[in-house]
Each structure stands twice: as C-alpha cells, then as structure tokens.
Amino acid sequence: MSKNVADFFACDVFNDEVMRARLPKPVYKAMVQTRKKGIPLDPTYADVVANAIKDWAIEHGATHYTHWFQPMTGSTAEKHDSFISPTGNGMVIMNFSGNELVKGEPDASSFPSGGLRQTCSARGYTAWDPTSYCFVKEGSLYIPAVFVSYTGEALDKKTPLLRSMDALSRQAIRILRMFGNTTATKVTSTVGPEQEYFLIDKKMYDQREDLIMTGRTLFGAMPPKGQELEDQYFANLKPRIAAFMADLDEALWKVGVFATTKHNEVAPAQHEMAPVFSTTNISTDQNELAMEVMEKLALKHDLVCLLHEKPFAGVNGSGKHNNWSMSTDDGQNLLDPGSTPMENMQFLTFLCAVIKGIDEYADLLRISAASAGNDHRLGANEAPPAIISIFMGEELQGVLDALEAGASYKSESKVFEIGVDALPSFPKDSTDRNRTSPFAFTGNRFEFRMVGSSDNIGCPNSLLNVIVAGELCEIADKMENVPAEKFDEELKKLLVSIIKEHKRVIFNGNGYSQEWVEEAERRGLPNYRSTVDCVPHYSDPKNIALLSKFGVFTEAEVKAREEILLDIYSKTINIEALTMIDMAKKKYIPACLSYSKELCDAIAVKTQLEICACVEKELANQVSNLTKKAYDAISKLEEATAAAASKDEGNVLAMAQAYRFEVIPVMDELRAAVDALEVITPSAKWPVPAYSDIIFNV
C-alpha cells in the first residue's frame, strides 16, 4: 500500500467522492441535500443507492452488511446479514434492496430501555442515518443507524443527538436572520474529541482478574515512582507504542477518521489520540469506531488498550476532551470572536447564550459525564472538579466586564518574544488554556473536559446542543420583533442582563483548589460529587420542559435514561465488589497466610537456635494483623453487597445509593488492607503483577 496517506485515506468509506462516481446525478444530488441540509431522501432512490453501495462494498471484500447502532449499553451494536440470496438452481446471487438499507429489525428485548418497553416486546427497529457515511470493515458493510422501539421511543444515543442538532440549527438560524444573514440555511455543531487511553502488556493484563472483569485495578499499592517527574508527558515514543500508533493511524485513516495527533500523556503507559473537527454526529460515530479499533489493534501488538477512566489509582485517569463549536453552511464559526470581539455582537449573543445555558443547566451537563468510572476522576487534582464553571480567559473576561459596565474595550495585539535573535516573534494568543476548568473557552470553541474516556460523546453533545438551543430560542423570542432602530440598544440591554445574572458560573482561577469549592458554594453553584448525586436531577421539571420542548427527549425517554444510568452504576459497583471478594479470598488471603507461615517457621527455627527473631516477629505481626483486617473487610463487603443487591428493583435510586454509601466505603477498606500487605510482602510471593510491573514494562 502507498505510504502517501492521500492515496488511501477513506478508501473503505462510501463517501461523497464515491457517491459522485457511482450514483446517477439526480440521486447523488438528493443524497447531498439529505446529508447537508437534512432533506429526506426520496424513497424511490433507495434501491438505486442500495445497489451502488452493495457493488462497492463487495469490491472491497464485504460479504455481509450490518446496521451499526449505539444502544444505551455504552458501546456499539451490530447484527450481520449476508448479501446472498438463493436462486432456483441451488446457487446464490448477491442482493441488497433499498428496504434492507433503510430499515433493520434487531431483537430489542435485551437492550436497556429503562421501562420504555417490556422484555416480552422484542421488536425494535434500526434505521439508516444517511448523514453519516457507510464503510467496510472486517468483511462487512457498516451502515450507521439509529435504534428505536416498536412504539417509536429512542433506545439509543444517536437519535437524541440528531434531534438536538436539528433543534440547535433551527434556533441558531433565527439568531443569524436577526443579524441580516440570509445565506446560511443550516448551523451544525462540530466536535473534536481528544481520546486518552492506557496501553499495557497483555501478559500482565491476563494475570489481573480485576482488569479483565472491570477494566480497572481494584487493588494495587503505588510503586516508588509514579508520574511525579512528569517525564512520560510528550516523551519519545517507545518502539512498541510507536508501532501500535502507526498501525492505528493507518487503520483509522482507511475508514475516514481524521486522526492527526498522537503523544504520550502524563501518567505512565497513558497516551492520547486526537482527530480534527467534524460534525457532531460524524465525530460521535468515528470516536466509537476509533475506540473499537484501538482495542482490537492493541491485541495484535500483544497489548491491551484500557479505556476505563481510572485504571490505576495514584496516577492520572483518562478523559475525553470534547471540543465543541457551531458552524454555518456558509462558512462561519459562530464562536470565533474575530479581531474585535467587543464589536462583534453576533458572537457575543451566541457566547451569552452559552453562559446562561451552562449556569441554568449545570446539572444536565454534569449528568452527561456521569458514570461509576468517571466518579474516580472528577474532583481529583487531575481532572476538572465536579463543579460546573466556565473559563473565559483574560480578553473575553475584559470584554464581558466592559459590556456589563457600559464601557469600551480595545483588544491589544500582543507579540510573544522569546529573546533569541534567531527565533521569530509570533502573535500571542488572546487567552491562556485553563486545564482545571470543566468548560473552557479556547479561542473559537469550548472544551468540555469532564467527559470520561469510555463515554459515548453523543450524550454530552445532545444535552449541550439542546441547552444552547433553548437559550437561543429565548433570545430570539425577545428580539425578533424589536424595531431595527432599537435593535442594537435592546440587544445590549439583554446581553448585559444575562451577564449580570449568570456571571457566577464564570471562574478563571484554579479549579482544583479547596478555595474554589468554598467559593462555588457561596455563589450557589451545585457540586454533584458522584453519579448518584446528580442523575436524579435528570427528570427535574425544568429539564424535562427543555428536552421535550425541542423534541430531543419525551418525559418517558428522560426517565428511562435516568433509570438506566442508575442501574448501570449499581451493576458496575456490584461487579467490582464481587471481583474484590473473589480476588481477596482466592489470591491475597492465601498468599499472605503462606507468607505468615513462612515467617512463623523462621521464628521457630531461630528460637530453637537461640537466635534473635525480632524482625520476623515484627513482620509476622504486621502480616497477621493486616490479613485479619482484610479478612474482616471481606465479610463486611459480602454483607454490604448482598444488602444492596436485595434492594427493591423498582427503586433504582435506593439501590444505587446503597452501593454508593454502603458498599464503596467497605471496598475502600478492603483495598487499604490488601495494598498495605502488598508493601510488606516479597514480590515473588505476591499473586498478581504489581503496578510497577504493569505501567512501566511496555
């Protein structure tokens, strides 16, 4: 294969270039209108498109097709059917109809529904999403699809995202028309998700039951060196990692993923892949695809890719920074302040809508990043705090302050001079980056840094889109009928009132500090420390009102998602607790008893020989006492887990609270005892690989 990326990029994607070459002109034009403007495709064209896709897919090695969708399990799903159709002479032909392209019918009975359908009601539908490209992978044609119930409710994460994108576009166009823009017909939210992940040796992974069962280490003492020197960050890539990343780039480029950035992250064995921006629905599909490719490709290098938010205690966990903006189909980035942001009233309008929305719906944004895994990150000094706030930066803060005060503000062009004659000076960015902020303005977009590394970005972007759509709608409702001669004056008044009322959500300082926690409380900002704290607010009246008004979720769909999130949380903690019990009983306690016996035997021998055995006695006491603590904690954890599991299944919140407040503290207690035992037990006698073996040996 050519090493020129341009020669093979998207070679396995049925993209615009392929459509133009293979579809009749009227059909191609209709497909373009569907993809770019959301105009429904004429049903009479479906067979033509299906036949062209089939022929192209077979040429690329496909024998099957699948509607590829994103159920509420947190991963993707696929059911493969072959193109073959029997003939009368006992042979087959390759066949694929427009109806098969447009609609599928997987069994919906085992997917989470949150009560939207009963287990006995198995029928569910997948429907082709023509706004995202089909592609070929591993011998199958993948057709991006949505997934809905027999009665029409969304059972996936893609349908609400598409609904939210339409809602945002409609309201943003209203704002643009107020500013005299008559050329834009669609506004699209765009995203570039930065994907963090860990790579570890598969031999080490295979010896850790906790990694296999839960994706994270439930036990593990910190090694002498962690990440404190930060020498891993941006360091030279080790050969195995470089080989993996090279293959990953090639694999992603073939399926049209715009992977551009790769580097080592700050924690040992942690890395990052980042693509360029694309429309939110395509970015969501591509990020799900990228995570799948990462996991499969790692195995070919005898590695395991860990996408859990906190696989190792004591070093940074992994997030997925969600860089979000809005673009028009006539080429504008609506969050680009330009060279004179104080005079750019269109930009300030969109900016104030975001500020107001993030303040009023902080709970929804927090919920969008809520999971048992992400609870380990949020609030630690490695990730944004659980408090939602916005970082503006020096220049934009100055603009907002001046607007509120009715004063003028002049942007100053600054040059960054390094002080070395041979090095050129260059323009200084108007704002710094605040890595402690959960929602930071970074020049022409917002970076939502709360999202967990394993998360489907469809959920945070669905909620972010509809939050901003709601605020744009309010502004348009107030301003659309204002006479032209009063428009500027009234708009300034409205924006000033928004700034005054919602500036409490703006914070440009250190989000990791305890002072900020206290200051946020004084400001009245919510601090939902865990999934169990925030998820019950999903169905608050104001949230249901917003989500239902713009057709993103019905009330039933909101309550279903609330139930699913809490149920997944409980099941996750239950699996972790049972895994801890199993490992402690079968590995750690026997190993420590064996070591204790060895020490006691040594004491007995030395005593007979009248040799001092004080070291052995002290070690034996420590091992014995800690083993007893671990053993007692096992019993407590068994009781707490059984009690939580026995909670009424009809009350998912009570069950989740039991796991959060009764099970997790005992898990921490058991871990503390076992980790203390690891520190004083010889490495050769410890039954599983230690952190130093796992994160430093690739």
C-alpha positions in Angstrom: 0.0 0.0 0.0 1.1 3.5 -0.8 2.6 5.4 2.2 1.0 8.6 0.8 -2.0 9.0 3.1 -3.9 10.9 0.5 -3.7 7.8 -1.7 -5.6 5.5 0.7 -7.4 7.9 3.1 -11.1 6.8 3.4 -10.5 4.0 0.9 -13.1 1.9 2.8 -15.7 4.6 3.1 -18.7 5.2 0.8 -18.1 8.9 0.9 -19.1 11.9 -1.3 -16.4 11.2 -3.8 -17.5 7.6 -4.3 -21.2 8.6 -4.4 -20.5 11.2 -7.1 -18.8 8.5 -9.2 -21.3 5.7 -8.7 -24.8 7.3 -8.4 -26.9 8.9 -11.1 -26.7 12.7 -10.9 -30.3 13.2 -9.6 -29.7 10.6 -6.9 -26.3 12.0 -5.9 -27.8 15.5 -5.6 -30.6 14.2 -3.5 -28.0 12.4 -1.2 -26.1 15.7 -0.9 -29.2 17.5 0.1 -30.0 14.8 2.7 -26.6 14.9 4.2 -26.0 18.7 4.2 -29.5 20.1 4.7 -31.4 17.2 6.3 -33.9 17.0 3.4 -35.5 13.4 3.5 -34.3 11.1 0.7 -36.9 10.3 -1.9 -37.9 6.6 -1.2 -37.7 5.8 -4.9 -34.0 6.4 -4.8 -33.3 3.9 -2.0 -32.9 0.9 -4.3 -30.5 2.8 -6.5 -28.4 3.8 -3.6 -28.5 0.3 -2.1 -27.4 -1.3 -5.3 -24.5 1.1 -5.7 -23.4 0.6 -2.0 -23.6 -3.2 -2.4 -21.5 -3.3 -5.6 -18.9 -1.0 -4.0 -18.9 -3.0 -0.7 -18.4 -6.3 -2.5 -15.5 -4.9 -4.4 -14.0 -4.0 -1.0 -14.3 -7.5 0.3 -17.7 -7.3 2.0 -19.9 -10.4 2.2 -22.3 -9.1 4.9 -24.0 -5.9 5.9 -24.9 -4.6 9.4 -26.9 -1.7 10.8 -24.4 -0.3 13.2 -26.0 1.5 16.1 -25.3 2.8 19.6 -27.7 1.4 22.3 -27.7 2.6 25.8 -25.3 -0.1 26.9 -22.4 2.4 26.4 -21.0 0.6 23.3 -22.0 -0.1 19.8 -24.1 -3.0 18.5 -24.3 -4.9 15.2 -26.1 -7.8 13.6 -24.6 -9.1 10.4 -26.7 -10.5 7.4 -25.1 -11.7 4.2 -25.8 -10.3 0.8 -26.5 -13.8 -0.6 -30.0 -14.7 -1.9 -30.7 -18.3 -3.1 -31.5 -19.0 -6.7 -33.6 -21.8 -8.2 -30.6 -23.9 -9.2 -29.1 -24.2 -5.8 -26.8 -21.3 -6.2 -26.8 -17.7 -4.9 -26.7 -14.2 -6.1 -25.6 -11.1 -4.2 -28.6 -9.0 -3.4 -29.3 -5.9 -1.3 -32.5 -3.8 -1.5 -33.4 -0.3 -0.6 -35.6 -1.6 2.1 -32.7 -3.5 3.7 -30.6 -0.4 3.5 -33.2 1.8 5.1 -34.5 -0.4 7.9 -33.5 -3.3 10.0 -35.2 -5.2 12.8 -32.8 -6.5 15.6 -34.2 -8.1 18.7 -34.7 -5.2 21.2 -35.5 -7.3 24.2 -32.1 -7.4 25.8 -31.0 -3.8 25.3 -31.5 -1.3 28.2 -34.8 0.5 27.8 -35.5 1.9 31.3 -39.1 0.7 31.1 -39.8 2.1 27.6 -40.7 -1.5 26.5 -41.3 -4.8 28.2 -39.0 -7.8 27.8 -41.7 -9.7 26.1 -42.0 -6.9 23.5 -38.9 -7.8 21.4 -39.4 -5.8 18.3 -37.1 -2.8 17.7 -36.0 -1.0 14.5 -32.7 0.3 13.2 -33.0 3.0 10.6 -30.2 4.2 8.2 -28.7 7.5 9.2 -27.8 8.9 5.7 -26.0 11.9 7.3 -23.1 9.6 8.2 -21.1 7.6 5.7 -21.2 3.8 5.3 -17.9 2.0 5.5 -16.5 -1.5 5.1 -14.7 -3.2 8.0 -13.7 -6.9 8.6 -15.7 -8.2 5.6 -19.0 -6.3 6.4 -20.6 -3.2 5.1 -21.4 -1.0 8.2 -24.5 1.2 7.9 -24.6 3.9 10.6 -28.1 3.7 12.1 -30.4 4.8 14.8 -32.3 2.4 17.1 -35.9 2.9 18.2 -38.6 0.9 19.9 -41.7 -0.6 18.2 -43.6 2.4 19.6 -41.1 5.0 18.4 -39.1 5.9 21.5 -35.3 6.3 21.1 -33.4 3.3 22.5 -30.0 4.7 21.5 -27.7 7.6 21.9 -27.7 8.6 18.2 -31.4 9.5 17.8 -31.4 12.2 20.5 -28.1 13.6 19.1 -29.6 14.1 15.6 -32.7 15.6 17.2 -30.6 18.0 19.2 -28.6 19.0 16.2 -31.8 19.9 14.3 -33.0 21.9 17.3 -29.8 23.9 17.6 -29.8 24.6 13.9 -33.3 25.9 13.9 -32.7 28.3 16.8 -29.3 29.5 15.6 -30.7 30.3 12.2 -33.3 32.5 13.9 -30.4 34.5 15.5 -28.5 34.7 12.3 -31.5 36.1 10.5 -31.7 38.9 13.2 -28.2 39.9 12.2 -29.1 40.0 8.5 -27.6 36.7 7.4 -29.8 35.4 4.6 -27.3 32.9 3.1 -26.9 30.4 5.9 -29.6 27.7 5.9 -28.1 25.3 8.5 -26.0 25.5 11.6 -24.1 22.4 12.7 -22.5 21.7 16.0 -18.9 20.4 15.5 -16.7 18.4 17.8 -13.1 17.2 18.0 -12.8 14.6 20.8 -9.4 14.1 22.3 -9.2 10.4 23.3 -7.0 9.4 26.2 -6.1 5.7 26.9 -3.7 3.3 28.5 -1.6 0.6 26.9 -0.3 -2.3 28.9 1.2 -5.7 28.2 -1.3 -8.4 27.6 0.6 -10.9 29.8 0.2 -8.6 32.7 -3.5 -8.0 31.9 -4.2 -11.7 31.8 -3.0 -12.1 35.4 -5.3 -9.4 36.8 -8.8 -10.6 37.3 -9.9 -7.0 38.2 -8.7 -5.6 34.9 -10.4 -8.4 33.0 -13.7 -8.1 34.9 -13.9 -4.3 35.5 -11.4 -2.5 33.3 -9.6 -1.1 36.3 -7.3 -2.3 39.1 -9.3 -2.8 42.3 -6.1 -3.4 44.3 -2.6 -2.1 43.9 0.0 -0.2 46.0 1.8 2.7 44.4 5.3 2.0 43.2 8.2 4.1 44.3 7.8 6.2 41.2 4.6 7.3 39.7 4.1 10.3 37.5 5.6 12.9 39.8 8.5 13.6 37.5 6.1 14.0 34.5 8.8 12.5 32.3 6.3 10.5 30.4 4.5 13.6 29.1 5.3 14.1 25.4 8.3 11.8 25.8 9.8 9.9 22.9 7.5 7.0 21.9 8.7 3.5 22.9 9.1 1.1 19.9 6.0 -1.0 20.8 3.9 2.1 21.3 5.1 3.8 18.2 4.4 0.6 16.1 0.8 0.5 17.6 0.2 4.2 16.9 1.4 3.9 13.3 -0.9 1.0 12.7 -3.7 2.8 14.5 -3.3 5.9 12.3 -3.4 3.7 9.1 -6.4 1.7 10.3 -8.4 4.9 11.2 -7.4 6.8 8.0 -8.8 3.9 5.9 -12.2 4.3 7.5 -12.1 8.1 7.2 -11.2 9.1 10.7 -9.2 12.3 10.7 -6.7 11.2 13.3 -4.0 13.8 13.5 -2.4 14.0 16.9 -0.7 11.2 18.9 1.5 11.5 22.0 2.3 10.2 25.5 0.2 11.6 28.3 1.4 12.4 31.8 0.7 9.1 33.5 3.0 6.1 32.8 1.5 4.0 30.0 -1.0 6.7 29.1 -1.4 8.1 25.6 -3.7 10.3 23.6 -5.2 10.4 20.0 -7.0 13.4 18.7 -8.8 14.0 15.4 -9.7 17.2 13.6 -13.2 18.7 14.0 -16.1 17.2 12.2 -19.9 17.5 12.5 -21.0 16.1 15.9 -22.9 13.1 14.5 -19.9 12.0 12.4 -17.5 12.7 15.2 -19.6 10.5 17.5 -19.6 7.7 15.0 -15.9 8.0 14.4 -15.0 8.1 18.1 -17.0 5.0 18.8 -15.2 3.4 15.8 -11.8 4.6 17.0 -12.3 3.1 20.5 -13.2 -0.3 18.9 -10.2 -0.2 16.5 -7.9 0.8 19.4 -8.9 -2.2 21.5 -8.7 -4.7 18.6 -5.4 -3.4 17.2 -3.7 -3.4 20.6 -4.2 -7.2 20.8 -2.3 -7.6 17.6 0.7 -6.0 19.3 0.3 -8.2 22.4 -1.0 -5.1 24.2 -4.3 -4.3 25.9 -6.0 -0.8 25.4 -7.6 0.3 28.6 -10.4 2.9 28.1 -11.5 3.0 31.7 -11.5 6.4 33.3 -9.3 5.3 36.3 -7.5 2.0 35.6 -4.7 2.8 38.2 -5.0 4.6 41.5 -2.4 7.3 42.2 -1.8 8.3 38.6 -4.0 10.4 36.3 -7.0 8.8 34.8 -8.3 9.2 31.3 -10.8 11.7 29.9 -12.1 12.6 26.5 -11.9 16.4 26.0 -15.0 17.4 23.9 -14.1 20.4 21.8 -17.4 21.9 20.8 -18.4 24.7 18.5 -21.1 25.8 16.0 -20.6 26.3 12.2 -22.8 27.6 9.4 -23.1 26.1 6.0 -21.9 29.4 4.6 -18.6 29.1 6.4 -18.8 30.9 9.7 -17.6 29.6 13.1 -20.2 31.2 15.4 -17.8 31.0 18.4 -15.0 32.9 16.6 -14.7 36.3 18.4 -12.8 37.9 15.5 -10.2 40.6 15.9 -12.7 43.0 17.7 -14.9 40.8 19.9 -16.4 43.9 21.7 -17.9 45.0 18.5 -18.9 41.5 17.3 -22.5 41.5 18.7 -23.4 38.3 16.9 -20.5 36.4 18.6 -21.4 38.0 22.0 -25.0 36.8 21.5 -24.0 33.2 21.0 -21.5 33.5 23.8 -24.0 34.8 26.3 -26.4 32.1 25.3 -23.8 29.5 26.2 -23.0 31.2 29.5 -26.7 31.4 30.5 -27.3 27.8 29.5 -24.3 26.4 31.4 -25.4 28.2 34.5 -29.1 27.2 34.3 -28.5 23.6 33.2 -25.3 22.7 35.0 -27.0 19.6 36.4 -27.6 18.3 32.8 -24.1 18.9 31.8 -22.8 17.1 34.9 -25.2 14.2 34.2 -23.8 13.9 30.7 -20.5 12.9 32.1 -21.7 10.8 35.0 -20.6 7.2 35.5 -19.1 5.0 38.1 -15.8 5.1 36.3 -15.7 8.9 35.9 -16.6 9.4 39.6 -12.9 8.5 40.3 -11.7 11.4 38.2 -14.0 14.3 38.7 -12.8 16.4 41.6 -9.4 14.9 41.8 -6.3 17.0 41.0 -6.0 15.5 37.6 -9.4 16.3 36.1 -12.0 19.1 36.3 -13.9 19.4 39.5 -17.4 18.2 39.7 -18.5 21.8 39.9 -19.5 23.2 36.5 -17.9 26.5 35.7 -16.8 28.4 32.6 -13.3 29.7 31.9 -13.3 32.8 29.7 -9.7 34.0 29.7 -8.3 37.5 30.1 -9.5 39.1 26.9 -13.1 37.8 26.8 -13.4 38.5 30.5 -12.4 42.0 29.8 -15.0 42.3 27.0 -17.8 40.9 29.3 -16.8 43.3 32.1 -16.8 46.2 29.8 -20.1 45.3 28.3 -21.6 45.0 31.7 -20.2 48.3 32.8 -21.2 50.1 29.6 -17.5 50.9 29.0 -15.3 50.4 25.9 -12.8 47.7 25.5 -9.9 47.7 23.0 -8.2 44.4 22.0 -4.5 44.7 22.1 -2.4 42.7 19.7 0.5 41.2 21.6 3.6 39.7 20.3 5.4 36.8 22.0 9.1 37.5 22.1 11.4 34.7 23.1 14.5 36.7 23.5 16.7 34.8 21.0 17.6 36.8 17.8 17.5 33.7 15.6 13.9 32.8 16.7 11.0 34.7 15.2 8.4 36.6 17.2 4.8 35.5 16.8 1.4 36.7 17.8 0.4 35.9 21.4 -3.0 34.1 21.8 -5.7 36.2 23.3 -6.2 33.7 26.1 -4.4 31.0 28.1 -5.7 27.5 28.5 -7.1 26.6 31.9 -6.7 22.8 32.4 -8.6 22.9 35.7 -11.8 24.2 34.1 -14.6 21.7 33.1 -15.8 24.1 30.4 -13.2 26.4 28.9 -13.2 28.8 26.0 -10.1 28.0 24.0 -10.1 30.6 21.1 -13.0 29.6 18.9 -14.7 26.8 20.7 -15.5 25.4 24.2 -13.6 22.4 25.6 -15.8 20.3 27.8 -13.2 18.4 29.8 -15.5 16.3 32.1 -16.3 13.6 29.6 -14.9 10.2 30.5 -12.6 8.3 28.2 -15.1 5.4 27.7 -18.1 7.7 27.2 -20.1 7.9 24.1 -19.9 11.6 23.2 -23.4 11.5 21.8 -24.9 12.1 25.3 -22.9 15.2 26.3 -23.3 16.8 22.9 -27.1 16.0 22.8 -27.5 17.9 26.0 -25.1 20.7 25.2 -26.8 21.3 21.9 -30.3 21.5 23.4 -29.2 23.7 26.3 -27.8 26.2 23.8 -30.8 25.8 21.5 -33.1 26.7 24.4 -31.2 29.9 25.3 -31.0 31.0 21.6 -34.8 30.5 21.4 -35.3 32.7 24.4 -33.1 35.4 22.9 -34.8 35.2 19.5 -38.3 35.3 21.1 -37.4 38.6 22.8 -35.5 40.2 19.9 -37.2 39.2 16.7 -39.9 41.8 16.8 -37.8 44.7 18.1 -37.7 47.5 15.6 -34.5 47.9 13.6 -33.7 51.3 15.0 -33.8 49.9 18.6 -32.3 46.5 17.9 -28.7 47.3 19.0 -29.7 49.1 22.1 -32.2 46.4 23.2 -29.8 43.6 22.4 -27.1 45.2 24.5 -29.5 45.5 27.4 -30.5 41.9 27.1 -26.8 40.7 27.0 -25.9 42.8 30.0 -28.8 41.4 32.0 -27.6 37.8 31.1 -24.0 38.6 32.1 -25.2 40.1 35.5 -27.5 37.3 36.3 -25.2 34.4 35.2 -21.6 35.6 35.6 -21.4 33.5 38.8 -20.7 30.5 36.6 -17.5 32.2 35.2 -14.3 31.3 37.0 -10.8 31.8 35.6 -8.8 30.5 38.5 -7.6 27.2 39.8 -10.5 24.8 39.8 -8.5 22.2 41.8 -8.2 24.3 44.9 -10.3 23.9 48.0 -10.8 27.7 47.9 -12.8 27.3 44.7 -15.0 24.6 46.3 -15.9 27.1 49.1 -16.3 30.0 46.7 -18.6 28.0 44.4 -20.8 27.1 47.3 -21.0 30.8 48.2 -22.0 31.5 44.6 -24.7 28.9 44.8 -23.2 26.6 42.2 -24.1 22.9 42.5 -21.4 20.4 43.4 -22.6 16.9 42.5 -19.7 14.7 43.6 -21.0 11.4 42.3 -23.3 9.9 39.7 -25.8 9.1 42.5 -25.9 12.8 43.5 -26.6 14.2 40.0 -28.5 11.7 37.9 -31.8 12.0 39.9 -32.0 15.6 38.6 -32.3 14.4 35.0 -36.1 14.4 35.5 -36.3 17.7 37.2 -39.3 19.7 35.8 -37.1 22.4 34.2 -35.0 19.7 32.4 -38.0 17.8 31.1 -39.5 21.0 29.9 -36.4 21.9 27.9 -35.8 18.5 26.5 -39.4 17.9 25.5 -39.9 21.4 24.1 -37.3 20.8 21.4 -38.2 17.2 20.8 -34.9 15.8 22.0 -36.5 13.5 24.7 -40.0 12.9 25.8 -40.6 12.8 29.5 -40.7 9.0 29.3 -37.4 8.9 27.5 -35.8 11.2 30.1 -37.0 9.0 33.0 -35.8 5.9 31.1 -32.3 7.3 30.8 -32.3 8.2 34.5 -33.2 4.7 35.4 -30.6 3.2 33.0 -27.8 5.3 34.4 -28.5 4.4 38.0 -29.0 0.7 37.1 -25.7 0.6 35.2 -24.0 2.3 38.2 -25.3 -0.3 40.6 -24.3 -3.2 38.4 -20.8 -1.7 37.9 -20.2 -1.4 41.6 -21.7 -4.8 42.2 -19.3 -6.5 39.7 -16.4 -4.6 41.2 -17.3 -5.7 44.8 -17.7 -9.3 43.8 -14.4 -9.2 41.9 -12.7 -7.8 45.0 -14.2 -10.5 47.2 -13.1 -13.2 44.7 -9.6 -12.0 44.4 -9.1 -11.4 48.1 -10.4 -14.9 49.0 -8.6 -16.8 46.3 -5.4 -14.9 45.9 -4.5 -12.4 48.5 -5.5 -14.1 51.7 -3.9 -17.5 50.8 -0.7 -15.7 49.7 -0.5 -13.8 53.0 -1.2 -16.9 55.1 1.5 -18.7 53.3 4.0 -15.9 53.9 2.9 -15.7 57.5 3.5 -19.4 58.0 7.0 -19.0 56.4 7.7 -16.2 58.9 6.5 -18.3 61.8 8.6 -21.2 60.7 11.6 -19.0 60.6 10.8 -17.7 64.1 10.6 -21.2 65.4 13.9 -22.3 63.9 15.7 -19.2 65.2 14.1 -19.6 68.7 15.4 -23.2 68.8 18.9 -21.9 67.8 18.6 -19.1 70.4 18.9 -16.5 67.6 17.1 -13.2 67.7 14.0 -13.4 65.5 12.7 -9.9 66.3 12.4 -8.9 62.6 10.5 -12.0 61.7 8.2 -11.5 64.7 7.5 -7.9 63.8 6.8 -8.8 60.2 4.6 -11.7 61.2 2.6 -9.5 63.5 2.1 -6.9 60.7 1.1 -9.5 58.2 -1.2 -11.3 60.6 -2.9 -8.1 61.7 -3.4 -6.8 58.2 -4.6 -10.2 57.0 -7.2 -10.2 59.7 -8.3 -6.7 58.6 -8.6 -7.8 55.1 -10.5 -11.0 56.1 -12.9 -9.0 58.2 -13.4 -6.5 55.4 -14.3 -9.4 53.0 -17.1 -10.4 55.4 -18.3 -6.8 55.7 -18.2 -6.4 51.9 -20.1 -9.6 51.3 -22.9 -8.4 53.7 -23.0 -4.9 52.2 -23.1 -6.1 48.6 -25.8 -8.6 49.4 -27.9 -6.0 51.2 -27.5 -3.5 48.3 -28.4 -6.2 45.7 -31.5 -7.1 47.7 -33.0 -3.6 47.4 -36.3 -3.3 45.6 -35.5 -3.4 41.9 -38.3 -0.9 41.4 -36.3 1.7 43.3 -33.1 2.1 41.3 -32.1 5.2 43.2 -32.3 3.4 46.6 -30.2 0.6 45.2 -27.6 3.0 43.7 -27.4 4.9 47.0 -26.8 1.7 48.8 -23.8 0.8 46.6 -22.5 4.4 46.8 -22.7 4.9 50.5 -22.6 1.4 52.0 -20.6 -0.8 49.6 -17.9 1.6 48.3 -16.6 2.5 51.7 -16.1 -1.2 52.6 -14.4 -1.7 49.2 -12.0 1.1 50.1 -11.4 -0.6 53.5 -10.6 -3.9 51.9 -8.3 -2.3 49.3 -6.4 -0.4 52.0 -5.6 -3.6 53.9 -4.6 -5.6 50.9 -2.4 -2.7 49.5 -0.7 -2.4 52.9 0.0 -6.2 52.7 1.5 -5.8 49.2 4.0 -3.3 50.5 5.5 -5.7 53.1 5.1 -9.0 51.1 8.0 -10.2 48.9 7.3 -9.6 45.2 7.9 -13.3 44.4 5.1 -14.2 46.8 2.6 -11.6 45.6 0.0 -13.4 43.5 -0.6 -10.7 40.8 1.6 -8.2 38.9 2.2 -5.0 40.8 1.7 -1.5 39.4 5.5 -1.2 38.7 5.2 -4.4 36.6 2.2 -3.2 34.7 2.7 0.5 33.9 6.5 0.6 33.3 7.2 -2.5 31.3 5.8 -1.7 27.8 
